[in-house]
Amino acid sequence: MSYSKTNYRDVEPKANGMYFLRDALDTDNLGVTVLDCEAGWSGMEHDHGDEGHEEVYLLVDGEATVTIDGDDVTLEPGDATDNGR
C-alpha cells in the first residue's frame, strides 16, 4: 500500500481533545495534530525539535491561539501553522 489513512477518532488522545496522527499515518518527518475541544481548552505543552520532524496544526472550526517559540499565533477557521524551526 502506498498511502496511510486514519480517523483521529480511532487514535488514543495524548491529552484531553489532542490527537497526534504521526504514528497512525506512519510518517517519519511530518506530524499532524487534531484538536477537538471545547472553548477555553488549554493543551499539553510539547516540543518536537529533538525528533527531527515538523508538526502542522490546522484549525477547522472556532478560534485558537497557539504558542510557538514563545510567540502567540492566533488562528481562525482554515488557518494552518507549523511548529517553527
HELIX and SHEET records of a PDB file:
HELIX    1   1 TYR A    8  ASP A   10  5                                   3    
HELIX    2   2 ARG A   22  LEU A   25  1                                   4    
HELIX    3   3 GLY A   49  GLU A   51  5                                   3    
SHEET    1   A 4 MET A  18  PHE A  20  0                                        
SHEET    2   A 4 LEU A  30  LEU A  35 -1                                        
SHEET    3   A 4 GLU A  54  LEU A  58  1                                        
SHEET    4   A 4 ALA A  80  ASP A  82 -1                                        
SHEET    1   B 2 ALA A  64  ILE A  68  0                                        
SHEET    2   B 2 ASP A  71  LEU A  75 -1                                        
END                                                                             
